[in-house]
Amino acid sequence: MSAPLRPRPAARPGSADAPLTFPRTLTVGVIGAGRVGAVLGAALAAAGHRVAAVTGRSGAAKARLALLLPQTPNRPATAVARDAIDLLIVAVPDDALTGVVAKLVEAGALRPGQVVAHTSGAHGLDVLAPAAAVGARPLALHPAMTFTGTPDDLARLAGISYGVTAPAELRPFAARLVADLGGVPEWVAEGDRPLYHAALAHGANHLVTLVNEAADRLRDAGVDRPEKVLAPLLRAALENALRLGDDALTGPVSRGDAGTVRRHLERLAATAPESVTPYLALARRTADRAIAAGRLRPTDAESLLDVLSGMEIAA
């Protein structure tokens, strides 16, 4: 665990310049024992903090807590908020966050000086405005990782990034908290939270869909174990994309092979018509990027773009 924050020179109590001081061991509460909340609670406990209470109502949530935080009391949200002397983590779905914060404020469960952090990538500090109005300190703390809600996730936290939005005076605390979790902060401006989250969802969530689409089409082609075929290819493609950017593009679209792409689309239309539209969208975007990167000359792309446009009209 990282060292405690050192106080700045003394200032008049209650003034804007008063230093923020927090104990070495934080007393923490977690509202929401979903995949993210349960894992972060366990990670904070492993870092030496005291997780006083957690909220998890469903059978799946209770099972996670039995694995990850077996000694932590499972209590109602308002009780957890009152027990969280230093830090309250609200790890609920994006659309539920506003309502949960409002109920905590209405119940008088939050206190001045308490840090209230949510784990939503899409939201910034605005959603915590009611908590800030009663003196709580707002923090947006989003781990850029996919979670299973099992102990295996704890090892995956090492070195990951956290999208953090925080008031200036809370940045040292946020940096310390992320360090205690084994991560690295990425400071995201309030207005950029939706774009930040869209980028992660587009990359990670849509990747899962894309991989499963590819696996399904391989099964349609008679391949018994598509994961065996895809694993080395997709790992190499991902590593190359992260290292080389658009220079990693290969395949018929980047070469302008219109005939091959036409045959792809004709067979998809006959076998899996639901795959035609996403293939077209990705092929068109791939062509745009290949042209912009100089991987595909505009003259070589003309026939390919004609094929894509024709199939778009047909679809």
N, C-alpha and C positions, 0 to 999 in steps of 0.2 A: 504493500500500500504506500502511496506517496505521502510525503511529509505534510503536516498540517499547514494551513495558510498562516503566514506570519502577519500579525496586525500592523497596520500603518501607524504613524504617529497619532497620538490620542486626539480626538476631536470632541466637540461639544455633543453630548448624547442627544440623539434625535435629529442632528443636523444632517444635511445632505452629504457632508464629508465624513460622517461617522464610518469607521471601518466595518466591513462585514467579517465577522469571525465565526468559525464553526469548529466544533470539537473534532479531534482526530477520529473518534468513532462516532459515526452518525447514527441517529435513531431514525429508522426508515419504515414507511408503510407502503404497500403496493395494492392499488385498486385495480383488479383485473388479473386473474391467473390464467390468461391465455398463453400462447406460446412465447410471446415476448416478455410479458410481465413476470411470469414464473421464473424464466431463465435469468432475467436481469436481477430479480430478487436474490436468486441463488448466487449469482456472481458477486453481488454486493456483500452478501454474507461471507463468501469465500475470501473477500478482500478485507474482512475484519470488521465490517459494519454490523449493526444490530437491526435485523428485520423484525420489528415488533409485532406486526400483524399484516394479514393479507386478506383480500376478498376474492373468493372463487365459489360460485354457486353450482355450476353444472357438474355432472359426473366426471366429465373429462378434466375440468379444472381441478377437482378434488384429487383425481388420480395424478395429475402433474405435481400438485403440492406434496403428495405423499412421496413422490420420487425426489423432488428438488428442495422442498422446505418442510420436511416432516415434523419439525419441532415448532413451527410457526403457527400461532393461532389463526384460524379462519374466522373472520369477523365481518359484520356489515360495513359498508363503505364509510359511513359517518364515524363509526368507531375506529376504523383504520386511520382515517384522517386525523382524528384526535390523538391517536397513539404515535403518529409520525411527527415527532417533535422537531426534527431537523429537515427531513426530506419526505415528500409524498410523491410517489410515482403513480400517474394515472395512465394505465396501459389498456385502454378500451378502444373499440373500433372508431374510426374517424368521425362517423356520423353520430355516434353516441357521446362524444366528448363534451359538446356544449351542454347537453342535459345533465351529465354527471357533475360538471363543475357548478352549474346552477344549483343543483340539489345540495351540494356540499356547502355552498355559500348560504343558502336559505336555512340550512340546519345549524348554522354557526359553527361548523366543524373545522374551519380554517382559522389560523392565527397569524397575527403580524410577524414578519420575519421568517416564517416557515417557507421553504422552497417547495413550490408545486411544479412538478415537471411532467409533461406528457411525452409519449413516445411516438406520436404521429409524425410521419414524414410530410404530410400534406399541409398541416397547420403550423403556424408560428405562435407568436405571443398573443395575438388578438383574441384567440379563443379562451385565453386565461384572464382576460380583462376583469371579469367579475371577482376572481380570486385576488388580483392585484388591487382592486378597489377596497378590499378589506385588509390590505397590508401584507398579503402573501407575496413572495417573490417568484415571478413566472419564468419558466425555463422550458424550451422545446429541445428534446434530446432523442434523436431518432437513430437507432443503430442500422447501418447499411448492411444488413445481413438477412438471409432467409432463415427461419426458425422451424424446428420440429417440435419444440417443447419437451425435449428429453435432455438427460445429462450430457449427451454428445455435443449439444450446442455450446456448452461452456468452453470447450477447447477451441471452437470456431470463433469465439470472441477475440482471441488474441490478435492484435494488430489491425482490427477492422476500423473503419471510419464511422464517426457519428456526426450526423447533420445537426449542428447546434445553433440555435438562435437564443440569445440571452441579452438582457440589459448590460451595459458596459460594466457596471459595478459587480455583476454576478459572473463575469467571464472567468476570473481566477478560480472560483468555486467550480464552474462547469468544467474547466480544463482539468482540475484535480479529480473530479468525479469520473470523467472519461478515462483518465490515467488509471484510476483504481479499477476500472472495468477492463483494463488492458488495451484500450483503444486510442484513437487519434481524433481530435476534433476537427471538423470542417465547418468553418463559420459561414452560415447561410443567412443572407439578409431576409427580413420579414417578407418583403414582396416577392422574393425568389423561391419561397417554399413550394408553391405548386409546381414550378418548373423543375426544381430539384427532385421532387417526388415523382413527377411524370417521367423523368429520365430513368430513375431507378425501376419504376414499374414497367416501363417500356422494355428496358434491358433484361430484367430478371423474370418478371411474370410472363411476358410474351415469349421469352426464351423457353420456358416450360411448355407453353402451348406449341411452339414451333418444333421442339424436340419430339413431342408426342404425336404431332401431325406427321413428321418424318417416319416415326416408328410405325404408325398405322399404315402408311402407304407402303412401307417395306413388307409388312405382313400381307397386304393386298397383293404384293408381287411374289409371295411365296417364301419369304425369308422367315424362318422359324424363330430366330433370336436377333431381332433388330438392334437390341442394345449392344450386342457384341460388334455389329458392323458400325454402329454410330459412335460408340465411345471414343475410339482413337481419332476418328475423323473430326468429331466435334471438339474434342479437347485441343487438337492441333489448331483448328480454325479459331477457337476462342483465344488461345495464347497468341496466335499470329495477329489477330485483330487488335488485341490490347497492346501488342508490341509495335505493330507496323501501321495501324490505322487502315485507311482505304487501300494501301499498298498490299494488304492481305487478300484483297478480292481475287477470286479465281472462279472458274466455271463458265458456262455458256453465256450468261448475260454479260459478264465482263469482257468476253471475247466477241460479242455481237453475233453469236451463233443462232440466227433467227429460226432456222429449220429445226434445230434441237428443241428450242423453247416452244415452237408450235406443236411438236410431237408431245412434249410434256403436257401442254394444256389440253390437247385433244384426248389424251388418255385419262387425265384427271377428270375431264368433263364426263367421260363414260364410266369411270370407276368410282370417283369420289367428288361429285360436283360441288360439295360444300368446301372443298379445298381450292377451287379455281380462283375465287375472289381474293383470298389472302395471298395466293401465289402471285397473282397479277400485281397486287399492291406492293409486295416486297420486290418483285422483279423490276417494276418501274422505278422504285426508289433506288434499287441497286444500280440500275442503268444511269440514273441521274448522278449518283455519287461516283461511278466509274468514269463518266464523262468529265465531271468537275476535277477529278484527281488525275486526269490524263491517262487513265488506264484503257479508255475506250474512245476512239476518235469519233466525232459526230457523224462523219460520213459512213463509218462502219456500223453505226448505231441505227441508221435510218430503217433498214429492213426489220430489225428487232423491234423498234418502236412501233412500226406499222403492225406487226403481229400482236403486240401488247394492246394497242389501241383497238384493233379489230376484235380481239377476244373480250375486251372491256365492254364493247357495244353489245356483243352477243350475250355476255353474262348479265 
